């Protein structure tokens, strides 16, 4: 009997051991460097007068593919770039559907909005040293980027394995509202500790049954504008991703920018501060990972719509011709660009095709993605209006065309309220119905994915 006792105890221990939870998903992730291999015109600051001069921190594009138990799929692409040109989103979505079977509705492409990356939007290269050359470089870079993004989705799909998906949040104090009253009825770009913020850090972790990290996806509502020099850098968000991947070497760390239109990192201006802020954000991500994370289960559902976002009253040709004579060089240059648009494309459209996307990852998480530089009011409002257990709001997704003000900021005016439009080729600012049009669309799409 004594000989059998150890064996019996071992059998009882095996029988009593908890059965590992079956994974509800398949997940895979992939990453590739997208730093230009030669000097290029840089994005983000209209006052730049020369191309890039080296690299501080490499830029990356990353892809995450999630598959539910019914075979439904969602693909997320993140990029250390200023934005997502509409033509890039359309081309990548078409090819991802054709080559990898993922519907455009189920694809989200988010840009970190670093102001230390290349200018890949040929329509935004104004005042360059050699306009034709810089536009050619941007077009070539974008073509190469398109190929890399489509390949990345395929690589992430190929690497997909059974996985758990867990969610939690933390907070990070790097951001501050950047709209400060100037005492004269206007607004300065200056830190405002009393202004609204959303300092939540949402975190999504995909891991294997054995506990190996696959991807760590996190968000934050803050401009990537610590730096303003002439070297390529992914700014604080790049340093955050770097820190997370050092701590979790199996993971692909992915940053999805939030509603950052009126949010800046403070203090700023040096590489050391970019590194410090990146470490602060990475620490917040790590804090979220150490909580009792919420396990997500259920199907993937998605809805996507491009709405005709209305402009305010369009300028007449006579008004534009008069503005061309302005002593303000930015006003005059804007009028010239809009007149060139009219000459090339015909009458101005009163609307712009604006992307709104609602994703349901399982039964608890609702992820809303919006195009453009959305101000923080959208995040704060949608987290109140949507009644789901988890709500995540991202801007800078699927197209980055301009600032998207709330009604409050539209009424206040200033840079985010419409003043920034003179630095592009939009004919005028948006309509005062912008916020309600976007919010009502989100609510409609949420109903569509019940």
N, C-alpha and C positions, 0 to 999 in steps of 0.2 A: 504493500500500500504506500509505503514511504517513497518508493520509486515513481509511482504514478502521481503523487501529489503536486510536484512542480509542473508537470504537463497539464494537469487539470486546472491549476491556477492560471497558467498561461492561456489556456483556451477560454476560461472565464473572462480574462482581461481583454482578449480579442473581441469576444462577444459584447462586452460592455463598452468598448471604445466607440466614440461618436463617429457616425458615418460622414465623411466629407460632403459638404453641400455641393450638389451638382451645379456646374456653371450654367448661367442663363444666356450667355452670349458667346460669340467668337469675336476676337479683336486682334488687330495688327497695326503696327505703326512703322513709319519710315522717315528718314531725314536726308537732306542733301544740301550742300553748300551752294549759295547763289550769289556770292560776292562777285562783282564784275572783275574780270581779269585784266582790265585796263582802265585808265582814268575815264570818268563819265561826268556829265553834268549832274549835280545833286538836287534832290527834291526837298521841299519844305520851307525854304526861305527865299523870298523873291529878291532879297538884296544881294544874293551871291553873285560874284563877278568872275569866277573861275571854276574849272572842274575839280574833281577829287584829287587828293594828294596822298594816297596811301590808305592803309587799313588799320583801325584800332581793334575792331572785333568783327569777326566774320558774320555774314548774313546767312540765314538758313530758311529753307522751305521745308515744311513737315506735313505728313499726312497721317490720319487716323481713320481706320475703317472699322465699323461696328456692324455685326450681323446678329439679328435676333433669331429666335427658335423657329420662326416661320419663314426664314430666308430673307426678310426685309433688311435693307442696308442703309447706312448713313455714312457719309464720308466728310470729314473735316480737313481742310487745308489751312495752315497758318503760314504767314510769310513775314520776314523782317524787312518790310518795305513800306513806303509811304501810303500806298493804297492798292485798290483792286480796280484797274480800268474795266469799264463795262465790256469792251471787246474781248478782254482776256477771260472774264467770267463766262461769256457766251461760248467762246471757242473751247475752253477747258470742259465746260459742262457737256457740250455736244460730243466731244471725244471720249469723256469718261463714260457716258451712256453707251456709246458705240463699242468701245474697247473693253469696258469693265462691267457693263450692265447696271450701273447705278444711275437712277433718274436724276435729272437736274434739280428737281424739287428736294431731293435728299442730299444735295451737295451744298456745303457752306464753305466759302473762301474768305478768311479774315486776314486783315493786314494789321501789323503792330503799330503802324503809322510813325515809324522812326523817321526823324528828319535828317538822318545821316546815312541815307541810302541813295541809290541812283534814281534819277527821274526817268520812269518808264512810260509816262503818259506823254506822247508826242504833242498833244494839244496844250500841255502845260509848260513847255520849254519856251519861255519868253526872255529876251535880253541875254541870250547866251553869246559866247564869244564867236561861235560859228554855228548859226542856227541849223543849217542844212546838215552839217556833220553830226551835231548833237541829236537831231531828230532821227537820223539814220542809225546812230548807236542805240537809241532808245528802242527803235523798232526791232533791231537785231536782238537786243537783250530780251525783249518781250517774246519774240518767237522762240528763243532758246528756253525761256522760263516756261512757256506753255508746254513744251515737250517734257521738261523736267517734272512739272506738276502732274501731268497725265501718267508719267512713268511712276511717280511716287505713289499714286493711288493704287496702281497695279501691284507695286511692291508691298504696300501695306496689306492689301488683300491676300497676296500670296503668303505673307507671314502670319496670317490670322490663325489663332488657336483658341480652344475653349477658354473662356475668361469670366471673371467676376467684374462687376462695375460698381464702384462705390463713390459716394458724394459727401462732401462736407464743406464748411466755410471757415474762414478766419477773417481778420481785419488787418489793414496795413495803413499807416499814417503818412505815407509819402505824398499823397495828393492834397491839393487845396484849390478851391475855386479861384479863378484868375480874373473875374470881373469885379472891379472895384469902382464905386462911384467917384467921379472926378470933381464933384462939388459944383459942376456947371451944367448938370443935366446929361452928361455923357458918362463914358466908362473907360477906365484905364486897364490895360493888361498888367495886372499887379496882384500879388497874393491877398486874398480876402478871407480871413479866418471865419467870417460870419456867413459866407456864401454856402449854398447847398453842395454837398458831396455825397458820393456813395463809395465808401472805403471797404466794402465787402470784397473778399477774395474767394470766389467760388472755385472749388477744386473737384476734379473728376479723376479717379484712378482706375485704370484697367490693369488687372493682374491675372496671372495663371492660377490654376487650382493649387499649385505648389507654393504660391505667394510671390512668384517672380513678377516684377513690374514690367508692364508692356508700354503704357503711356501714362503721363501725368499732365492733365490739361487744366489750365488755370486762367482766370480772368482778372482784370482790374480796370477801373475807369480813370485813366490818367494819360495825358499826352506823353509821347516818347520824345521829349524835347529838353532833356538835361543838356544835351550837346548841341553845338552850333558851329562846329569847326569844319575843316575840309577833308576829313578822313571818314571812310565808311565805318559804320558802327551800328549795331542793333540796339544801342542805348541801354537804359536800365532794364528793359524787358529781356534783352539778350543776355545781360549779366545774370538776371534771375534764372533764365533757362539753363545757363551754364552751371550755376550753383546747384540747381536741382539735379542735373544729370551727373554731377560729381558725387552727390550724396546717394543717387540711385542710378548706378551705372548701366543697368539693364533697360532703363526707361528712356523713351523719347519725351522730353519736356516741351509742351506746346503752350504758347501764350495767345489768348484771344482778347483783344482790346475791347473795352466796354463802351459806355456812353461818356466819352472823354472830351467832347467839344469845348467845354468851358473849364476843364480841369488840367492843371499843370503840376509837375513835380517841383517841390521846393525843399531846400535850396538847389540851385542848378549852375550850369556853365562849365564844370570841369569833369574830366574822365573819372577822377576819384569819387565825385559825387554820384556819377552814373553807376559805378561799382557799388557804392554804399547803398544806394536806393535799390539796386538789384538784389543785394544780399538781404535787405529788409523784406522785400517782397518774397524772396525764396524762403526766408524764415517763417513768414506767414503761411506759405504753402505747406511747409513742414509741420507747422502747428495744426493745420487742418488734417493732415495725414495721420496725426497722432490722436485724433478724437475717435469716438465711436462713430465711424462713418456709416452712412445710410446705404444699404445695399439696394441697387436698382434692379428691377425685373419687369418684364412685360414686352410688348411689341414696340417697334419703331413706327411712328406715324409722322408725316410731314405735309405741310402745305406751303405754297409759294405763290406770290402774286406780284406783278409789276403794276403799280398804280400810276395813273397820270397825275403826278404831283404838280399842282398849279403854281405858276409864277404870279407875282403881283402885276400890276398894270405894265404891259410891255412898252418900251420906249419907241417912239416914232423915228423914222429915218432922219427927220429934221432935228429932233432932239439929240440924236447920236452925232450928227454933223456938228452941232453946236458944242457938244462935249469934247469933240476932237480938238477944239481950240482952247481947252482948259489949260490953265497954268499948272494944274496938278498933273504930273506926268502919268500917274496911275490911272486917273480918270480918263485922260486923253488916250492912253494906250488901250484901255478897256473898250472905249467907243470904237476905236480902230478895229479891234478884234471882232466885235459884234457886227460891224459893217462888212468885214470880210466874210463872216459867216453868212450874212444875208446874200452877198454876191455869189457865194459858192453853193449855198443850199436853198436859197429862196426865202420866203417869209418866215419869220421866227415862229416856232411852235409855242403855244401858251402853256405847255406842260412838259414834264420830264418823266421818263419811265423809271420809277423808283422801286427798288426791291424790298419786299417784306416777306419774312420767312418765319414760320412757327414749327418747331420740332418737338416731338414728344419721344423722349428716350425712356421707355418703360412707363409705368403707371403713375410716377410721381414727378418727374422732371419735365418742365416746359422750358424750352430754350428759344427765345425770340432773337432773331438777327435782323438788323436794320442797316440800310446803306447810309453812307455819308458820315460826316462828323457830328454825331448826335449828341446834344447836350444832356447833362445829367438828369434833368427833369423827367426825361422819358423813362429812365431806369427807375426812379423813385415812384413815378405814377404807375407804371405797369406792374411793379411789385405789389402795389395796393389793389389795382383793378383785377389782376389775375388771381384767382383763388386757389390755384394749385399748390400742393405741398412744397414744391421747389420751383422757383422762377429765376432764370438766368437771362440777362439781357446783354447782347453784344451789338456794338456799332461797327463801323468800318468793314462791313461784310457784303460781299457780292458786287459792290460798286461803291467807290468813294468819289462823289461828284462835287460836294460842297458841304458847308456847315448846314446842319438841320436844327433850326431854333425851335424851342417851345413857344407857345403863344406869349408867355411872360417875357421871354427874351426878345421875341419879335416886336413886342410893344416897347420894350426898353431901348431897342436899337443897339448900336455898337457893332463891333467886329463880327461876333457870332450871330447877331440879329440880322445881318444883311450887308454890313460894310465890307466883309471879305470878298463879296462877289466881284468887286472890281479887279481882283487879281487873277480871274479866270476869263471864261468866255460865255458864262451865263448872262442873259440879257438884263436881268434885274434880280431883286431878291424874291424869296418865295411868298406865296399868299399867306394871309393871316389864318387861313383854314388848314394850314399844314399839320399842326399837331393833331387836330381832331380827325383828319383824313387818315393819318398813320395809325393812331390809336384804334379807331374804329375798324381798320383793316386787320390789325392784330387780333382784335376780339372776334371778328368774323372767321379768321383762319383758325383761331383756337377752337371755335365751335365745329369747324370742318374736320378736325382731327380727333373728335370724340371717339 
